Amino acid sequence: MPTSQSPWITEEVLMFQDAIRKFIERELVPHEDRWWKQQHVDREAWHKAGEVGMLCASIPEEYGGGGGSFAHEAIIAYEQSRAMATSLGTNVHSAIVAHYILRYGTEAQKRRWLPKMARGEMVGAIAMSEPGAGSDLKSVKTRAVREGGHYVINGSKTFISNGLLADLICVVVKTDPDKGAKGVSIVVVETAGLEGFRRGRVLEKIGQKGQDTAELFFDNVRVPCDSLLGDEEGRGFYQLMQQLPQERMVIALGALGAMERALEETVAYVRDRRVFGASLLDMQNTRFKLAECKTHATVARAFVDDCMAKVLDGELSPETAAMAKWWCTQKSCEIIDECLQLHGGYGYMVEYPIARLYVNARVGKIYGGSNEIMKELIARTL
Ligand SMILES: Cc1cc2nc3c(=O)[nH]c(=O)nc-3n(C[C@H](O)[C@H](O)[C@H](O)COP(=O)(O)OP(=O)(O)OC[C@H]3O[C@@H](n4cnc5c(N)ncnc54)[C@H](O)[C@@H]3O)c2cc1C
């Protein structure tokens, strides 16, 4: 793997990468098949990930985190995807939810939730999407109405990653339906013993099946007013827009991990596979296809490296993050499809890694803002 060539992977990050890779191989990979069948990870996996510093790696130590930077989250996203160990929803938990709390939460909120998230005692989720509102987030219908010292929440959410196991959910709500984007807020809900809160089905997906993607229902759920993220209503849309570039980079990093793994798997496969008395790698079509794939993956890595330098300098623009997200997820789907083709019938068999890479990759073009929405964001800057 050419990871050490990436300038953002310093010696320290490289050591972290090595430790994370070993943890994934030891504690996640062996359970993936079982988790795919049960549609969620064991809760113990969260605790173990917390123990080794895989959770909240970029949250300051004073809140129980690892004190690292976004490079650490990027490494985790890359390594999990590369290992096809995507069931443990650390990206949503650490790179997204924990950062909402760190950036916008009050001091009391940070002290209350972040250390537990870092230890894996609380699993985080973010609930934006609804049955009638995905891309068009401004049109969410879930309502939070102030009543005395409480918000009363009514509505439903769908496609929520970590939805089954989540103990702490950032719920995107309307606090003032007449104000459009300015009427959107985020309320952080602790689910333990919460009356009126219900989890629906764990949704059956074509890939990433071990990740608990669920429906959530809120029926007159009452939470104290200090559950509002930050200290002012109507900031939710702004908060989402600020944080989404980070989420998009995490998706780009995952796509990069998957495309590099696909290439590795395929080069090994075609080298061994004999067709018409020769190695499949000797066929010009194979070599040209893989040369193209390698070029695309190399370009993707160079772009991601450039974006990472900008993230770490606090200078990544939303449109550049959108470019990284759509480009990398698009390329990973294309590369993996070509690689699967080179496996012939074996590529269609789930026991071959390329088949799992194929079904895992597809969602990258849809979630975190669909690729069409990414192009809208970029087009606005033309
Ligand atoms: C596995 C998985 C995990 C997810 N995890 C989460 C999560 O943790 N939290 C969460 O809140 N959500 C989550 N989502 C939801 C995800 O973010 C949405 O599915 C996504 O934003 C698209 O919304 P939608 O499904 O409602 O599609 P729609 O918005 O209905 O879009 C349908 C199609 O129309 C296109 N489209 C929409 N608007 C435009 C436009 N203006 N111009 C051109 N084309 C357009 C879209 O690109 C898409 O191709 C998850 C989804 C999946 C599949």
The ligand as a Tripos MOL2 file, in Angstrom:
@<TRIPOS>MOLECULE
LIG
   53    58     1     0     0
SMALL
NO_CHARGES

@<TRIPOS>ATOM
      1 C1        -26.9340    2.7300    4.0920 C.3       1 LIG1
      2 C2        -27.4240    4.1290    4.3280 C.ar      1 LIG1
      3 C3        -27.0600    4.7770    5.5060 C.ar      1 LIG1
      4 C4        -27.5450    6.0630    5.7650 C.ar      1 LIG1
      5 N1        -27.2460    6.6550    6.9600 N.ar      1 LIG1
      6 C5        -27.8560    7.8250    7.2870 C.ar      1 LIG1
      7 C6        -27.7000    8.3900    8.5840 C.ar      1 LIG1
      8 O1        -26.9570    7.8690    9.4340 O.2       1 LIG1
      9 N2        -28.3840    9.5090    8.8750 N.ar      1 LIG1
     10 C7        -29.2070   10.1150    7.9800 C.ar      1 LIG1
     11 O2        -29.8050   11.1260    8.3190 O.2       1 LIG1
     12 N3        -29.3670    9.6190    6.7390 N.ar      1 LIG1
     13 C8        -28.7390    8.4820    6.3640 C.ar      1 LIG1
     14 N4        -28.9100    7.9440    5.1150 N.ar      1 LIG1
     15 C9        -29.8030    8.6230    4.1690 C.3       1 LIG1
     16 C10       -29.0820    9.2610    2.9970 C.3       1 LIG1
     17 O3        -28.3400   10.3670    3.4170 O.3       1 LIG1
     18 C11       -30.1460    9.5870    1.9410 C.3       1 LIG1
     19 O4        -30.6040    8.3560    1.4170 O.3       1 LIG1
     20 C12       -29.6200   10.4840    0.8440 C.3       1 LIG1
     21 O5        -29.3390   11.7670    1.3220 O.3       1 LIG1
     22 C13       -30.6380   10.6070   -0.3230 C.3       1 LIG1
     23 O6        -31.8920   10.9440    0.1480 O.3       1 LIG1
     24 P1        -33.1710   10.0790   -0.3100 P.3       1 LIG1
     25 O7        -32.8550    8.6480   -0.0690 O.co2     1 LIG1
     26 O8        -34.3690   10.6230    0.3610 O.co2     1 LIG1
     27 O9        -33.2780   10.2800   -1.8700 O.3       1 LIG1
     28 P2        -33.9800   11.4870   -2.6240 P.3       1 LIG1
     29 O10       -33.6360   12.7620   -1.9720 O.co2     1 LIG1
     30 O11       -35.4170   11.1400   -2.7950 O.co2     1 LIG1
     31 O12       -33.2610   11.4000   -4.0450 O.3       1 LIG1
     32 C14       -33.6250   10.4650   -5.0650 C.3       1 LIG1
     33 C15       -32.7700   10.7460   -6.2940 C.3       1 LIG1
     34 O13       -33.0310   12.0640   -6.7320 O.3       1 LIG1
     35 C16       -31.8430   12.7840   -6.8450 C.3       1 LIG1
     36 N5        -32.0640   14.1940   -6.5060 N.ar      1 LIG1
     37 C17       -32.6000   14.7010   -5.3810 C.ar      1 LIG1
     38 N6        -32.5990   16.0310   -5.4170 N.ar      1 LIG1
     39 C18       -32.0240   16.3860   -6.5850 C.ar      1 LIG1
     40 C19       -31.7160   17.6240   -7.2030 C.ar      1 LIG1
     41 N7        -31.9540   18.7920   -6.6020 N.pl3     1 LIG1
     42 N8        -31.1580   17.6080   -8.4350 N.ar      1 LIG1
     43 C20       -30.8730   16.4500   -9.0480 C.ar      1 LIG1
     44 N9        -31.1380   15.2460   -8.5190 N.ar      1 LIG1
     45 C21       -31.6950   15.2090   -7.2900 C.ar      1 LIG1
     46 C22       -30.8930   12.1270   -5.8510 C.3       1 LIG1
     47 O14       -29.5770   12.3860   -6.1760 O.3       1 LIG1
     48 C23       -31.2790   10.6710   -6.0110 C.3       1 LIG1
     49 O15       -30.5960   10.1340   -7.1110 O.3       1 LIG1
     50 C24       -28.3940    6.6950    4.8180 C.ar      1 LIG1
     51 C25       -28.7200    6.0420    3.6260 C.ar      1 LIG1
     52 C26       -28.2670    4.7750    3.3810 C.ar      1 LIG1
     53 C27       -28.6770    4.0950    2.1000 C.3       1 LIG1
@<TRIPOS>BOND
     1     1     2 1
     2     2     3 ar
     3     2    52 ar
     4     3     4 ar
     5     4     5 ar
     6     4    50 ar
     7     5     6 ar
     8     6     7 ar
     9     6    13 1
    10     7     8 2
    11     7     9 ar
    12     9    10 ar
    13    10    11 2
    14    10    12 ar
    15    12    13 ar
    16    13    14 ar
    17    14    15 1
    18    14    50 ar
    19    15    16 1
    20    16    17 1
    21    16    18 1
    22    18    19 1
    23    18    20 1
    24    20    21 1
    25    20    22 1
    26    22    23 1
    27    23    24 1
    28    24    25 2
    29    24    26 1
    30    24    27 1
    31    27    28 1
    32    28    29 2
    33    28    30 1
    34    28    31 1
    35    31    32 1
    36    32    33 1
    37    33    34 1
    38    33    48 1
    39    34    35 1
    40    35    36 1
    41    35    46 1
    42    36    37 ar
    43    36    45 ar
    44    37    38 ar
    45    38    39 ar
    46    39    40 ar
    47    39    45 ar
    48    40    41 1
    49    40    42 ar
    50    42    43 ar
    51    43    44 ar
    52    44    45 ar
    53    46    47 1
    54    46    48 1
    55    48    49 1
    56    50    51 ar
    57    51    52 ar
    58    52    53 1
@<TRIPOS>SUBSTRUCTURE
     1 LIG1         1 GROUP 0 **** ****
